[in-house]
Amino acid sequence: MKVLVATEKPFAKVAVDGIREVVEGAGYELALLEKYSDKAQLLEAVADADALIIRSDKVDAEVLDAAAKLKIVVRAGAGYDNIDLEAATAHKVVAMNTPGQNSNAVAELALGLMVYAVRNFYNGTSGTELLGKRLGIHAFGNVGRNVARIAKGFGMEVSAYDAYCPDEAMVAAGVTPVHSANELYETCDIVSLHIPATPETIKSIDYALLNRMPKGAILVNTARKEVMNEEDLIRLMNDRADFKYVTDIMPVADAQMRAFEGRYFATPKKMGAQTAEANINAGIAAANQIVDFFKNGNTRFQVNK
């Protein structure tokens, strides 16, 4: 059984060592394809792989066509929109993610972006504090729960909206449930986005929704750029000089957004999971899930049908 780790942006060495320990400890072979620069290299490497671990690497129909022996692909991280799920299903390949492994890292970054925004991007002028601010969490999954935990330490008043999460779970976490996105945005000074990119959510964060936020509002996006209606965001930023947008996913319209100096910030690349701890946790979790799948048939984290 051959497990291929294909990472254009490699795992840290300690993570690779951990993956190797899990894979070889189970009696399987580990192969590495790191820092590859051409898709042809990936197509060649997957030809005899039984399992595949990736990060942000794309697994599309062409890759799956080349992987005749592949039975499972695991995205080391929560998001999995870089895997063509329909093609995986058609090729009878199980696709998984590793939910929860990066959650604290993303949550800490979200709070860091909030502090950066309320303190006017550390430009030397007087800002405000997070204490007493009303924080809205849009989607109360693993990351959202960690954001709530940390935000309460800042003394923030935390609300959340998630159509798929029962009120009881939010209340147990000390969070006030609201029952529509409109209500969340109307009642919160800061909203932290954690929704996935799905047909229902793509471009759903639009002018009408954002304009419901009160004066001095801040939107923090550590989710996906696709959920933003960027044309509407630019229009809103033009119409409301009080609105700030901070994100770790650079918008397609970054050049236009830069016109809003002092109200807009984007990291050069996706930063949410870029910590040593998250890197290690997600990689080792992926290896463990592959071993569990082959030895026990466990498909708990399968994301395709």
ZATOR-42215 format. One record per residue (C-alpha): residue number from 0; residue in three letters; x, y, z. Coordinates in nm, 3 decimals. Layout:
# ZATOR-42215
{n = NUM res = ALA X = X Y = Y Z = Z}
...
This chain:
# ZATOR-42215
{n = 0 res = MET X = 0.000 Y = 0.000 Z = 0.000}
{n = 1 res = LYS X = 0.150 Y = 0.331 Z = -0.110}
{n = 2 res = VAL X = 0.059 Y = 0.665 Z = 0.047}
{n = 3 res = LEU X = 0.163 Y = 0.973 Z = -0.150}
{n = 4 res = VAL X = 0.199 Y = 1.314 Z = 0.015}
{n = 5 res = ALA X = 0.173 Y = 1.567 Z = -0.268}
{n = 6 res = THR X = 0.228 Y = 1.921 Z = -0.144}
{n = 7 res = GLU X = 0.324 Y = 2.215 Z = -0.360}
{n = 8 res = LYS X = 0.362 Y = 2.399 Z = -0.028}
{n = 9 res = PRO X = 0.526 Y = 2.132 Z = 0.188}
{n = 10 res = PHE X = 0.441 Y = 2.034 Z = 0.542}
{n = 11 res = ALA X = 0.695 Y = 2.123 Z = 0.808}
{n = 12 res = LYS X = 0.959 Y = 1.855 Z = 0.858}
{n = 13 res = VAL X = 0.818 Y = 1.760 Z = 1.198}
{n = 14 res = ALA X = 0.478 Y = 1.703 Z = 1.033}
{n = 15 res = VAL X = 0.631 Y = 1.485 Z = 0.760}
{n = 16 res = ASP X = 0.815 Y = 1.287 Z = 1.029}
{n = 17 res = GLY X = 0.486 Y = 1.234 Z = 1.211}
{n = 18 res = ILE X = 0.309 Y = 1.126 Z = 0.892}
{n = 19 res = ARG X = 0.593 Y = 0.885 Z = 0.814}
{n = 20 res = GLU X = 0.571 Y = 0.733 Z = 1.162}
{n = 21 res = VAL X = 0.198 Y = 0.669 Z = 1.122}
{n = 22 res = VAL X = 0.215 Y = 0.538 Z = 0.764}
{n = 23 res = GLU X = 0.523 Y = 0.319 Z = 0.798}
{n = 24 res = GLY X = 0.412 Y = 0.204 Z = 1.142}
{n = 25 res = ALA X = 0.104 Y = 0.060 Z = 0.972}
{n = 26 res = GLY X = 0.325 Y = -0.125 Z = 0.725}
{n = 27 res = TYR X = 0.262 Y = 0.104 Z = 0.428}
{n = 28 res = GLU X = 0.504 Y = 0.284 Z = 0.197}
{n = 29 res = LEU X = 0.530 Y = 0.664 Z = 0.210}
{n = 30 res = ALA X = 0.621 Y = 0.870 Z = -0.098}
{n = 31 res = LEU X = 0.676 Y = 1.247 Z = -0.105}
{n = 32 res = LEU X = 0.619 Y = 1.495 Z = -0.386}
{n = 33 res = GLU X = 0.709 Y = 1.837 Z = -0.247}
{n = 34 res = LYS X = 0.743 Y = 2.180 Z = -0.409}
{n = 35 res = TYR X = 0.640 Y = 2.046 Z = -0.747}
{n = 36 res = SER X = 0.607 Y = 2.312 Z = -1.017}
{n = 37 res = ASP X = 0.422 Y = 2.130 Z = -1.290}
{n = 38 res = LYS X = 0.099 Y = 1.932 Z = -1.286}
{n = 39 res = ALA X = 0.269 Y = 1.663 Z = -1.494}
{n = 40 res = GLN X = 0.482 Y = 1.579 Z = -1.191}
{n = 41 res = LEU X = 0.168 Y = 1.517 Z = -0.985}
{n = 42 res = LEU X = 0.012 Y = 1.306 Z = -1.262}
{n = 43 res = GLU X = 0.321 Y = 1.088 Z = -1.274}
{n = 44 res = ALA X = 0.346 Y = 1.054 Z = -0.895}
{n = 45 res = VAL X = -0.018 Y = 0.946 Z = -0.840}
{n = 46 res = ALA X = -0.001 Y = 0.668 Z = -1.101}
{n = 47 res = ASP X = 0.072 Y = 0.396 Z = -0.843}
{n = 48 res = ALA X = -0.060 Y = 0.559 Z = -0.525}
{n = 49 res = ASP X = -0.330 Y = 0.389 Z = -0.319}
{n = 50 res = ALA X = -0.383 Y = 0.695 Z = -0.099}
{n = 51 res = LEU X = -0.312 Y = 1.066 Z = -0.135}
{n = 52 res = ILE X = -0.259 Y = 1.343 Z = 0.121}
{n = 53 res = ILE X = -0.279 Y = 1.702 Z = -0.006}
{n = 54 res = ARG X = -0.297 Y = 2.055 Z = 0.130}
{n = 55 res = SER X = -0.420 Y = 2.322 Z = -0.116}
{n = 56 res = ASP X = -0.323 Y = 2.107 Z = -0.413}
{n = 57 res = LYS X = -0.595 Y = 2.052 Z = -0.674}
{n = 58 res = VAL X = -0.730 Y = 1.702 Z = -0.733}
{n = 59 res = ASP X = -0.945 Y = 1.719 Z = -1.044}
{n = 60 res = ALA X = -1.069 Y = 1.464 Z = -1.299}
{n = 61 res = GLU X = -0.734 Y = 1.465 Z = -1.479}
{n = 62 res = VAL X = -0.548 Y = 1.373 Z = -1.161}
{n = 63 res = LEU X = -0.802 Y = 1.105 Z = -1.078}
{n = 64 res = ASP X = -0.780 Y = 0.963 Z = -1.430}
{n = 65 res = ALA X = -0.404 Y = 0.926 Z = -1.380}
{n = 66 res = ALA X = -0.445 Y = 0.757 Z = -1.040}
{n = 67 res = ALA X = -0.567 Y = 0.412 Z = -1.140}
{n = 68 res = LYS X = -0.507 Y = 0.256 Z = -0.795}
{n = 69 res = LEU X = -0.626 Y = 0.549 Z = -0.581}
{n = 70 res = LYS X = -0.886 Y = 0.465 Z = -0.319}
{n = 71 res = ILE X = -0.873 Y = 0.767 Z = -0.086}
{n = 72 res = VAL X = -0.761 Y = 1.132 Z = -0.092}
{n = 73 res = VAL X = -0.742 Y = 1.337 Z = 0.228}
{n = 74 res = ARG X = -0.721 Y = 1.714 Z = 0.234}
{n = 75 res = ALA X = -0.516 Y = 1.810 Z = 0.540}
{n = 76 res = GLY X = -0.743 Y = 2.092 Z = 0.652}
{n = 77 res = ALA X = -1.108 Y = 2.181 Z = 0.680}
{n = 78 res = GLY X = -1.184 Y = 2.322 Z = 0.335}
{n = 79 res = TYR X = -1.202 Y = 2.077 Z = 0.045}
{n = 80 res = ASP X = -1.310 Y = 2.286 Z = -0.254}
{n = 81 res = ASN X = -0.978 Y = 2.196 Z = -0.421}
{n = 82 res = ILE X = -1.108 Y = 1.839 Z = -0.467}
{n = 83 res = ASP X = -1.353 Y = 1.765 Z = -0.749}
{n = 84 res = LEU X = -1.599 Y = 1.564 Z = -0.541}
{n = 85 res = GLU X = -1.812 Y = 1.448 Z = -0.834}
{n = 86 res = ALA X = -1.506 Y = 1.319 Z = -1.015}
{n = 87 res = ALA X = -1.385 Y = 1.146 Z = -0.699}
{n = 88 res = THR X = -1.719 Y = 0.972 Z = -0.663}
{n = 89 res = ALA X = -1.719 Y = 0.872 Z = -1.030}
{n = 90 res = HIS X = -1.372 Y = 0.719 Z = -0.980}
{n = 91 res = LYS X = -1.489 Y = 0.544 Z = -0.660}
{n = 92 res = VAL X = -1.236 Y = 0.742 Z = -0.456}
{n = 93 res = VAL X = -1.324 Y = 0.841 Z = -0.100}
{n = 94 res = ALA X = -1.252 Y = 1.210 Z = -0.034}
{n = 95 res = MET X = -1.199 Y = 1.330 Z = 0.323}
{n = 96 res = ASN X = -1.098 Y = 1.643 Z = 0.511}
{n = 97 res = THR X = -0.953 Y = 1.679 Z = 0.862}
{n = 98 res = PRO X = -1.203 Y = 1.906 Z = 1.040}
{n = 99 res = GLY X = -1.101 Y = 2.074 Z = 1.362}
{n = 100 res = GLN X = -0.726 Y = 2.039 Z = 1.325}
{n = 101 res = ASN X = -0.674 Y = 2.401 Z = 1.212}
{n = 102 res = SER X = -0.959 Y = 2.554 Z = 1.410}
{n = 103 res = ASN X = -0.767 Y = 2.724 Z = 1.688}
{n = 104 res = ALA X = -0.511 Y = 2.865 Z = 1.445}
{n = 105 res = VAL X = -0.783 Y = 3.023 Z = 1.229}
{n = 106 res = ALA X = -0.970 Y = 3.153 Z = 1.534}
{n = 107 res = GLU X = -0.659 Y = 3.318 Z = 1.678}
{n = 108 res = LEU X = -0.594 Y = 3.488 Z = 1.344}
{n = 109 res = ALA X = -0.955 Y = 3.613 Z = 1.330}
{n = 110 res = LEU X = -0.916 Y = 3.776 Z = 1.672}
{n = 111 res = GLY X = -0.578 Y = 3.917 Z = 1.570}
{n = 112 res = LEU X = -0.738 Y = 4.078 Z = 1.266}
{n = 113 res = MET X = -1.010 Y = 4.226 Z = 1.488}
{n = 114 res = VAL X = -0.753 Y = 4.384 Z = 1.720}
{n = 115 res = TYR X = -0.561 Y = 4.515 Z = 1.418}
{n = 116 res = ALA X = -0.879 Y = 4.672 Z = 1.276}
{n = 117 res = VAL X = -1.009 Y = 4.837 Z = 1.594}
{n = 118 res = ARG X = -0.663 Y = 4.981 Z = 1.664}
{n = 119 res = ASN X = -0.660 Y = 5.148 Z = 1.319}
{n = 120 res = PHE X = -0.399 Y = 4.912 Z = 1.174}
{n = 121 res = TYR X = -0.147 Y = 5.038 Z = 1.432}
{n = 122 res = ASN X = -0.111 Y = 5.368 Z = 1.247}
{n = 123 res = GLY X = -0.044 Y = 5.568 Z = 1.563}
{n = 124 res = THR X = -0.395 Y = 5.709 Z = 1.608}
{n = 125 res = SER X = -0.637 Y = 5.628 Z = 1.888}
{n = 126 res = GLY X = -0.852 Y = 5.325 Z = 1.817}
{n = 127 res = THR X = -1.108 Y = 5.140 Z = 2.026}
{n = 128 res = GLU X = -1.117 Y = 4.819 Z = 2.229}
{n = 129 res = LEU X = -1.283 Y = 4.482 Z = 2.179}
{n = 130 res = LEU X = -1.416 Y = 4.484 Z = 2.536}
{n = 131 res = GLY X = -1.794 Y = 4.523 Z = 2.521}
{n = 132 res = LYS X = -1.811 Y = 4.503 Z = 2.142}
{n = 133 res = ARG X = -2.088 Y = 4.289 Z = 1.992}
{n = 134 res = LEU X = -1.935 Y = 4.005 Z = 1.789}
{n = 135 res = GLY X = -2.139 Y = 3.803 Z = 1.543}
{n = 136 res = ILE X = -2.012 Y = 3.463 Z = 1.432}
{n = 137 res = HIS X = -2.150 Y = 3.355 Z = 1.095}
{n = 138 res = ALA X = -2.141 Y = 2.972 Z = 1.113}
{n = 139 res = PHE X = -2.082 Y = 2.800 Z = 1.445}
{n = 140 res = GLY X = -1.861 Y = 2.508 Z = 1.351}
{n = 141 res = ASN X = -1.518 Y = 2.417 Z = 1.487}
{n = 142 res = VAL X = -1.362 Y = 2.753 Z = 1.403}
{n = 143 res = GLY X = -1.664 Y = 2.954 Z = 1.513}
{n = 144 res = ARG X = -1.665 Y = 2.785 Z = 1.853}
{n = 145 res = ASN X = -1.299 Y = 2.866 Z = 1.904}
{n = 146 res = VAL X = -1.359 Y = 3.228 Z = 1.802}
{n = 147 res = ALA X = -1.636 Y = 3.246 Z = 2.062}
{n = 148 res = ARG X = -1.411 Y = 3.100 Z = 2.332}
{n = 149 res = ILE X = -1.133 Y = 3.350 Z = 2.267}
{n = 150 res = ALA X = -1.366 Y = 3.647 Z = 2.216}
{n = 151 res = LYS X = -1.529 Y = 3.590 Z = 2.554}
{n = 152 res = GLY X = -1.182 Y = 3.628 Z = 2.706}
{n = 153 res = PHE X = -1.171 Y = 3.976 Z = 2.552}
{n = 154 res = GLY X = -1.505 Y = 4.054 Z = 2.718}
{n = 155 res = MET X = -1.701 Y = 4.066 Z = 2.393}
{n = 156 res = GLU X = -2.075 Y = 4.002 Z = 2.368}
{n = 157 res = VAL X = -2.097 Y = 3.703 Z = 2.133}
{n = 158 res = SER X = -2.388 Y = 3.602 Z = 1.908}
{n = 159 res = ALA X = -2.396 Y = 3.341 Z = 1.631}
{n = 160 res = TYR X = -2.605 Y = 3.238 Z = 1.335}
{n = 161 res = ASP X = -2.591 Y = 2.888 Z = 1.192}
{n = 162 res = ALA X = -2.896 Y = 2.728 Z = 1.033}
{n = 163 res = TYR X = -2.752 Y = 2.381 Z = 1.102}
{n = 164 res = CYS X = -2.652 Y = 2.426 Z = 1.466}
{n = 165 res = PRO X = -2.912 Y = 2.390 Z = 1.744}
{n = 166 res = ASP X = -2.962 Y = 2.681 Z = 1.981}
{n = 167 res = GLU X = -2.873 Y = 2.455 Z = 2.274}
{n = 168 res = ALA X = -2.516 Y = 2.410 Z = 2.148}
{n = 169 res = MET X = -2.466 Y = 2.786 Z = 2.123}
{n = 170 res = VAL X = -2.618 Y = 2.853 Z = 2.463}
{n = 171 res = ALA X = -2.396 Y = 2.583 Z = 2.617}
{n = 172 res = ALA X = -2.096 Y = 2.772 Z = 2.476}
{n = 173 res = GLY X = -2.215 Y = 3.098 Z = 2.629}
{n = 174 res = VAL X = -2.323 Y = 3.239 Z = 2.293}
{n = 175 res = THR X = -2.654 Y = 3.406 Z = 2.205}
{n = 176 res = PRO X = -2.822 Y = 3.235 Z = 1.908}
{n = 177 res = VAL X = -2.988 Y = 3.447 Z = 1.640}
{n = 178 res = HIS X = -3.206 Y = 3.305 Z = 1.367}
{n = 179 res = SER X = -3.117 Y = 3.485 Z = 1.046}
{n = 180 res = ALA X = -2.814 Y = 3.639 Z = 0.883}
{n = 181 res = ASN X = -3.001 Y = 3.970 Z = 0.868}
{n = 182 res = GLU X = -3.045 Y = 3.971 Z = 1.245}
{n = 183 res = LEU X = -2.678 Y = 3.886 Z = 1.303}
{n = 184 res = TYR X = -2.549 Y = 4.167 Z = 1.083}
{n = 185 res = GLU X = -2.798 Y = 4.423 Z = 1.217}
{n = 186 res = THR X = -2.706 Y = 4.363 Z = 1.580}
{n = 187 res = CYS X = -2.327 Y = 4.320 Z = 1.574}
{n = 188 res = ASP X = -2.037 Y = 4.565 Z = 1.557}
{n = 189 res = ILE X = -1.804 Y = 4.300 Z = 1.417}
{n = 190 res = VAL X = -1.895 Y = 3.991 Z = 1.214}
{n = 191 res = SER X = -1.652 Y = 3.700 Z = 1.173}
{n = 192 res = LEU X = -1.722 Y = 3.485 Z = 0.865}
{n = 193 res = HIS X = -1.679 Y = 3.107 Z = 0.881}
{n = 194 res = ILE X = -1.918 Y = 2.979 Z = 0.615}
{n = 195 res = PRO X = -1.795 Y = 2.735 Z = 0.347}
{n = 196 res = ALA X = -1.807 Y = 2.810 Z = -0.024}
{n = 197 res = THR X = -2.113 Y = 2.622 Z = -0.152}
{n = 198 res = PRO X = -2.366 Y = 2.696 Z = -0.429}
{n = 199 res = GLU X = -2.587 Y = 2.852 Z = -0.161}
{n = 200 res = THR X = -2.318 Y = 3.073 Z = -0.005}
{n = 201 res = ILE X = -2.111 Y = 3.190 Z = -0.303}
{n = 202 res = LYS X = -2.144 Y = 3.571 Z = -0.331}
{n = 203 res = SER X = -2.403 Y = 3.565 Z = -0.051}
{n = 204 res = ILE X = -2.223 Y = 3.834 Z = 0.150}
{n = 205 res = ASP X = -2.359 Y = 4.122 Z = -0.050}
{n = 206 res = TYR X = -2.442 Y = 4.492 Z = -0.025}
{n = 207 res = ALA X = -2.787 Y = 4.443 Z = 0.124}
{n = 208 res = LEU X = -2.653 Y = 4.223 Z = 0.404}
{n = 209 res = LEU X = -2.342 Y = 4.426 Z = 0.486}
{n = 210 res = ASN X = -2.527 Y = 4.756 Z = 0.482}
{n = 211 res = ARG X = -2.737 Y = 4.632 Z = 0.773}
{n = 212 res = MET X = -2.433 Y = 4.656 Z = 1.000}
{n = 213 res = PRO X = -2.414 Y = 4.953 Z = 1.240}
{n = 214 res = LYS X = -2.184 Y = 5.254 Z = 1.207}
{n = 215 res = GLY X = -1.816 Y = 5.165 Z = 1.252}
{n = 216 res = ALA X = -1.873 Y = 4.802 Z = 1.152}
{n = 217 res = ILE X = -1.595 Y = 4.554 Z = 1.078}
{n = 218 res = LEU X = -1.619 Y = 4.237 Z = 0.869}
{n = 219 res = VAL X = -1.353 Y = 3.970 Z = 0.927}
{n = 220 res = ASN X = -1.324 Y = 3.698 Z = 0.662}
{n = 221 res = THR X = -1.108 Y = 3.394 Z = 0.735}
{n = 222 res = ALA X = -1.341 Y = 3.166 Z = 0.540}
{n = 223 res = ARG X = -1.336 Y = 3.179 Z = 0.159}
{n = 224 res = LYS X = -1.310 Y = 3.467 Z = -0.090}
{n = 225 res = GLU X = -1.588 Y = 3.312 Z = -0.301}
{n = 226 res = VAL X = -1.854 Y = 3.388 Z = -0.040}
{n = 227 res = MET X = -1.795 Y = 3.761 Z = -0.089}
{n = 228 res = ASN X = -1.975 Y = 3.956 Z = -0.357}
{n = 229 res = GLU X = -1.671 Y = 4.170 Z = -0.431}
{n = 230 res = GLU X = -1.853 Y = 4.415 Z = -0.657}
{n = 231 res = ASP X = -2.100 Y = 4.482 Z = -0.374}
{n = 232 res = LEU X = -1.818 Y = 4.508 Z = -0.119}
{n = 233 res = ILE X = -1.643 Y = 4.778 Z = -0.324}
{n = 234 res = ARG X = -1.972 Y = 4.964 Z = -0.364}
{n = 235 res = LEU X = -2.032 Y = 4.947 Z = 0.011}
{n = 236 res = MET X = -1.680 Y = 5.065 Z = 0.095}
{n = 237 res = ASN X = -1.736 Y = 5.361 Z = -0.137}
{n = 238 res = ASP X = -2.072 Y = 5.442 Z = 0.020}
{n = 239 res = ARG X = -1.968 Y = 5.393 Z = 0.384}
{n = 240 res = ALA X = -1.646 Y = 5.555 Z = 0.500}
{n = 241 res = ASP X = -1.703 Y = 5.396 Z = 0.844}
{n = 242 res = PHE X = -1.680 Y = 5.032 Z = 0.723}
{n = 243 res = LYS X = -1.368 Y = 4.813 Z = 0.753}
{n = 244 res = TYR X = -1.288 Y = 4.481 Z = 0.586}
{n = 245 res = VAL X = -1.002 Y = 4.257 Z = 0.704}
{n = 246 res = THR X = -0.922 Y = 3.914 Z = 0.563}
{n = 247 res = ASP X = -0.660 Y = 3.645 Z = 0.516}
{n = 248 res = ILE X = -0.786 Y = 3.575 Z = 0.164}
{n = 249 res = MET X = -0.676 Y = 3.842 Z = -0.081}
{n = 250 res = PRO X = -0.974 Y = 3.944 Z = -0.296}
{n = 251 res = VAL X = -0.962 Y = 3.916 Z = -0.672}
{n = 252 res = ALA X = -1.025 Y = 4.292 Z = -0.666}
{n = 253 res = ASP X = -0.731 Y = 4.362 Z = -0.434}
{n = 254 res = ALA X = -0.602 Y = 4.649 Z = -0.650}
{n = 255 res = GLN X = -0.938 Y = 4.825 Z = -0.628}
{n = 256 res = MET X = -0.972 Y = 4.754 Z = -0.256}
{n = 257 res = ARG X = -0.637 Y = 4.920 Z = -0.187}
{n = 258 res = ALA X = -0.807 Y = 5.253 Z = -0.255}
{n = 259 res = PHE X = -0.964 Y = 5.216 Z = 0.090}
{n = 260 res = GLU X = -0.641 Y = 5.269 Z = 0.281}
{n = 261 res = GLY X = -0.693 Y = 5.250 Z = 0.656}
{n = 262 res = ARG X = -1.014 Y = 5.047 Z = 0.615}
{n = 263 res = TYR X = -0.894 Y = 4.739 Z = 0.426}
{n = 264 res = PHE X = -0.629 Y = 4.478 Z = 0.496}
{n = 265 res = ALA X = -0.555 Y = 4.142 Z = 0.331}
{n = 266 res = THR X = -0.265 Y = 3.907 Z = 0.402}
{n = 267 res = PRO X = -0.050 Y = 3.819 Z = 0.096}
{n = 268 res = LYS X = -0.168 Y = 3.456 Z = 0.111}
{n = 269 res = LYS X = -0.416 Y = 3.243 Z = 0.306}
{n = 270 res = MET X = -0.284 Y = 3.249 Z = 0.662}
{n = 271 res = GLY X = -0.551 Y = 3.087 Z = 0.880}
{n = 272 res = ALA X = -0.387 Y = 2.748 Z = 0.915}
{n = 273 res = GLN X = -0.028 Y = 2.869 Z = 0.885}
{n = 274 res = THR X = 0.098 Y = 2.771 Z = 1.227}
{n = 275 res = ALA X = 0.341 Y = 2.496 Z = 1.318}
{n = 276 res = GLU X = 0.081 Y = 2.332 Z = 1.540}
{n = 277 res = ALA X = -0.196 Y = 2.330 Z = 1.277}
{n = 278 res = ASN X = 0.044 Y = 2.206 Z = 1.011}
{n = 279 res = ILE X = 0.146 Y = 1.912 Z = 1.227}
{n = 280 res = ASN X = -0.204 Y = 1.832 Z = 1.353}
{n = 281 res = ALA X = -0.368 Y = 1.827 Z = 1.008}
{n = 282 res = GLY X = -0.096 Y = 1.619 Z = 0.843}
{n = 283 res = ILE X = -0.089 Y = 1.353 Z = 1.114}
{n = 284 res = ALA X = -0.470 Y = 1.345 Z = 1.128}
{n = 285 res = ALA X = -0.476 Y = 1.279 Z = 0.751}
{n = 286 res = ALA X = -0.231 Y = 0.990 Z = 0.790}
{n = 287 res = ASN X = -0.431 Y = 0.839 Z = 1.077}
{n = 288 res = GLN X = -0.755 Y = 0.864 Z = 0.877}
{n = 289 res = ILE X = -0.597 Y = 0.681 Z = 0.584}
{n = 290 res = VAL X = -0.471 Y = 0.400 Z = 0.807}
{n = 291 res = ASP X = -0.811 Y = 0.376 Z = 0.979}
{n = 292 res = PHE X = -0.983 Y = 0.364 Z = 0.640}
{n = 293 res = PHE X = -0.769 Y = 0.078 Z = 0.507}
{n = 294 res = LYS X = -0.763 Y = -0.123 Z = 0.829}
{n = 295 res = ASN X = -1.115 Y = -0.062 Z = 0.959}
{n = 296 res = GLY X = -1.316 Y = 0.084 Z = 0.671}
{n = 297 res = ASN X = -1.377 Y = 0.405 Z = 0.867}
{n = 298 res = THR X = -1.527 Y = 0.677 Z = 0.644}
{n = 299 res = ARG X = -1.633 Y = 0.916 Z = 0.920}
{n = 300 res = PHE X = -1.482 Y = 1.225 Z = 0.755}
{n = 301 res = GLN X = -1.588 Y = 1.143 Z = 0.398}
{n = 302 res = VAL X = -1.712 Y = 1.453 Z = 0.212}
{n = 303 res = ASN X = -1.826 Y = 1.295 Z = -0.115}
{n = 304 res = LYS X = -2.105 Y = 1.046 Z = -0.173}
